[in-house]
């Protein structure tokens, strides 16, 4: 699993961004100050806002680079500062990329993937559960050894289920993670996507319905579903 340290003092923005990243399969740790970032455990990627309440993000990037356990961490500055001078300072302070808000989650994920490819950092990018294998960097899916073509929402939905393989995932949680809404009117959309995902994977009883609650990634087959499958993560080089 790719670990992301999100350094952002805007609570609403941080929560929304963390939710979107988690829906795309990333593990996110949120902090809101430079001091908290310096005390945080190592991550694979740091998403760094520059306007922090206790220090400037440029200085924070330099301090993170001085930490031995953060030396190989990819740093992407995500900020409203769009002047060329700020971009140059950010990159020279040790950032691997510099992006200006606002930006979409797809672009951000693509930039993270590109940075990880350039740094050739070895990280856990593969989720597996039963017959299903998902690569989070290439966004590819295999089931029983065969490739499965999924839409973006189907892929995100599968990743959320894989991360909690064996546990019941509520409909509300799936809606929040994949569609960033819990509006009941989208329940039908969720049901349609679950049905399509089941059909494309082609494995009986893999995605089980828990009446009145949500869904669970179950066993690969059998009339009663058998024991739930367990998810695992493997390291692969991007």
C-alpha positions in Angstrom: 0.0 0.0 0.0 1.3 3.4 -0.9 1.5 5.6 2.1 0.8 9.3 1.7 1.5 12.1 4.3 -0.9 14.9 3.6 0.3 18.2 5.1 -2.7 20.6 4.8 -4.1 23.0 7.4 -7.5 23.5 5.6 -9.5 20.9 7.4 -12.3 20.6 4.9 -9.9 20.4 1.9 -7.7 17.9 3.7 -10.6 15.6 4.6 -12.0 15.7 1.1 -8.6 15.1 -0.5 -7.8 12.2 2.0 -11.1 10.6 1.2 -10.6 10.8 -2.5 -7.0 9.4 -2.2 -8.2 6.5 0.0 -10.9 5.7 -2.6 -8.0 5.4 -5.1 -6.2 2.9 -2.9 -3.7 5.1 -1.0 -3.2 5.0 2.8 -3.3 8.6 4.0 -2.0 10.2 7.2 -3.1 13.8 7.7 -1.3 16.5 9.6 -2.0 20.2 9.7 1.3 21.8 10.9 4.9 21.6 10.1 5.8 20.4 13.5 3.4 17.5 13.2 4.8 16.6 9.7 8.3 16.5 11.2 7.1 14.1 13.9 5.2 11.9 11.5 6.4 8.4 10.5 8.0 8.0 7.1 5.8 7.9 4.0 6.2 7.1 0.3 4.8 10.4 -0.8 4.4 13.8 1.0 1.7 16.2 -0.4 2.8 19.5 1.1 0.9 22.8 1.3 3.1 25.8 1.6 0.9 28.1 3.8 1.1 26.3 7.1 0.3 28.0 10.4 3.7 27.4 12.1 6.2 27.5 9.3 6.6 27.9 5.5 6.3 24.8 3.4 9.6 25.6 1.6 11.5 25.4 4.9 9.5 22.3 6.0 10.6 20.5 2.8 14.2 21.3 3.5 13.9 19.9 7.0 12.2 16.8 5.8 15.0 16.2 3.3 17.5 16.3 6.2 15.7 13.4 7.9 17.4 10.2 7.0 14.2 8.2 6.9 12.6 10.8 4.6 15.6 11.0 2.2 13.9 8.8 -0.5 10.4 10.1 0.0 8.7 11.7 -3.0 7.6 15.3 -2.1 4.9 17.1 -4.2 4.0 20.6 -3.3 0.3 21.3 -3.7 -0.3 25.0 -3.2 -2.1 28.1 -4.3 1.2 29.9 -4.9 1.6 29.9 -8.7 4.4 32.5 -9.2 7.4 31.2 -11.1 9.7 32.3 -8.2 7.7 30.1 -5.8 7.9 27.2 -8.1 11.7 27.5 -8.4 12.1 27.9 -4.7 10.0 24.8 -4.1 11.8 22.6 -6.5 15.2 23.8 -5.3 14.2 23.1 -1.7 13.9 19.4 -2.5 10.4 18.9 -4.0 10.0 16.4 -6.8 7.0 18.2 -8.3 5.1 21.4 -7.8 1.4 21.8 -8.6 -1.0 24.7 -8.2 -4.5 24.4 -6.7 -7.1 23.7 -7.7 -6.4 20.4 -9.4 -8.5 17.2 -9.9 -7.8 14.0 -8.1 -7.0 12.2 -11.3 -4.2 14.6 -12.2 -2.9 14.4 -8.7 -2.8 10.6 -8.7 -1.1 10.7 -12.1 1.6 13.1 -10.8 2.2 10.8 -7.8 2.5 7.8 -10.1 5.0 9.7 -12.3 7.1 10.8 -9.4 7.2 7.3 -8.0 8.3 6.0 -11.4 11.0 8.6 -11.7 12.3 7.9 -8.2 11.9 4.1 -8.8 11.0 3.9 -5.1 10.0 0.4 -4.0 6.6 0.5 -2.5 3.6 -1.7 -1.9 1.4 -1.2 -4.9 -0.5 -4.4 -5.2 -3.6 -5.5 -3.4 -4.6 -9.2 -3.6 -7.6 -11.0 -2.2 -8.6 -14.5 -3.3 -8.5 -14.6 -7.1 -8.3 -10.8 -7.5 -5.1 -8.9 -8.0 -5.0 -5.1 -8.3 -2.0 -2.9 -9.2 -2.6 0.6 -7.7 0.0 2.3 -9.9 -1.0 1.0 -13.3 -4.6 0.6 -12.2 -4.8 -2.8 -13.7 -6.9 -5.7 -12.5 -6.5 -9.5 -12.8 -9.0 -12.1 -11.7 -8.0 -15.8 -11.8 -5.0 -14.7 -13.9 -7.0 -13.0 -16.6 -7.1 -9.2 -17.2 -10.3 -7.4 -16.3 -11.2 -4.0 -17.8 -12.9 -1.8 -15.4 -14.1 1.8 -15.5 -12.7 4.3 -13.0 -15.6 4.0 -10.6 -15.6 0.2 -10.8 -11.9 0.2 -10.1 -12.3 2.6 -7.1 -15.1 0.5 -5.8 -13.1 -2.7 -6.0 -10.2 -1.1 -4.2 -12.3 0.0 -1.2 -13.7 -3.6 -0.9 -10.3 -5.1 -1.2 -8.8 -2.9 1.5 -11.5 -4.3 3.9 -11.6 -7.8 2.5 -13.7 -10.1 4.7 -15.3 -7.2 6.5 -18.8 -5.7 5.8 -18.5 -2.3 4.1 -21.6 -0.2 4.4 -23.3 1.4 1.4 -22.7 4.8 3.0 -19.0 4.2 3.3 -18.7 3.1 -0.3 -20.7 6.1 -1.5 -18.5 8.5 0.4 -15.2 6.9 -0.7 -16.1 6.5 -4.4 -18.6 9.2 -5.1 -17.8 11.6 -2.2 -21.5 11.7 -1.3 -23.9 9.8 1.0 -27.0 11.0 -0.7 -29.5 8.1 -0.7 -30.4 8.9 -4.3 -27.1 7.5 -5.4 -27.8 4.0 -3.9 -29.2 2.8 -7.2 -26.0 3.9 -8.9 -24.0 1.9 -6.4 -26.1 -1.2 -7.0 -25.6 -0.9 -10.7 -21.9 -0.6 -10.4 -21.8 -3.6 -8.0 -23.7 -5.7 -10.5 -21.4 -4.7 -13.4 -18.3 -5.4 -11.2 -19.6 -8.9 -10.3 -20.3 -9.6 -14.0 -16.8 -8.5 -15.2 -15.0 -10.4 -12.4 -16.9 -13.5 -13.3 -16.4 -15.2 -9.9 -19.6 -16.4 -8.1 -20.2 -15.1 -4.7 -17.0 -13.0 -4.6 -18.9 -9.8 -3.8 -21.6 -10.7 -1.3 -24.6 -8.6 -0.3 -25.2 -8.1 3.4 -28.9 -7.2 3.6 -29.7 -3.8 5.0 -26.0 -3.0 5.5 -23.7 -3.2 2.4 -21.3 -5.5 0.8 -18.4 -7.9 1.7 -15.7 -9.4 -0.4 -16.3 -13.1 0.3 -14.9 -16.4 -0.9 -14.3 -17.3 -4.5 -17.4 -19.5 -4.9 -19.7 -22.0 -3.3 -23.4 -21.8 -2.6 -23.0 -20.1 0.8 -19.9 -18.1 0.1 -17.5 -20.0 2.4 -14.9 -18.2 4.5 -14.1 -14.6 3.6 -11.0 -14.0 1.7 -8.1 -12.1 3.2 -6.3 -9.2 1.5 -2.6 -8.9 1.2 -0.2 -6.3 -0.2 2.9 -7.1 -2.2 5.8 -4.8 -3.0 6.4 -4.1 -6.7 8.7 -1.7 -8.5 6.8 1.1 -10.3 
